[in-house]
Amino acid sequence: MPFKFQDRPLVLGNIVIDASRVRLKAITHEYTQEIFQNFTPEITKYMMPAPAREIAETECFVESALSGFESGDELHFVICLRVDGEFLGVCGLHERAQPMEPEIGIWLKKAAHGNGYGFEAIVALKTWVESHLEFEQLIYPVDRRNIPSRRIPESLGGKIIEERKVVSMTGVELDEIVFGIERGAPIDS
């Protein structure tokens, strides 16, 4: 089921969201190689998906992301530095069974960790979503041990709505905390 847009942009795949240091751009095949190279076992340690073993798997992911833009039920963005366009990672918004509670997610390449880019990207995405989509809350699942990632929903006023054990696609048990971030929740930078 597609997201409920307040005013759907004509072409979702042309969306660009700027923040002070980062730019979110609709994903394209142009970034397939960088996604493949940087979505590593170390990056996915606390994540549900597994890293691609072959570039063809990343090509399928990008193709699926493009289809999601077309259907309006998945929005995947590459995160780049505004100053020079350097690729930093990927963030996105995913439909769920509860249409008014889309899931938000992010990953950054190792070299981009520790600079606040993830927080800035998610704040920019949340701000855009609040201006364009109808929703009650954003869902942000994160492994309890991933402290830097946990700080993002906590800083966005997220409240713990569920705690669960899940097995990732690599067979690792994740100890997830699921945050609900209500529309309009204040940002604590």
Beta strands, then each sheet from edge to edge (+ up, - down):
strand 1: 4-5
strand 2: 16-18
strand 3: 22-26
strand 4: 74-81
strand 5: 87-94
strand 6: 103-108
strand 7: 133-134
strand 8: 137-143
strand 9: 159-167
strand 10: 173-182
sheet 1: 1+ 7-
sheet 2: 2+ 3- 4+ 5- 6+
sheet 3: 8+ 10- 9+
end
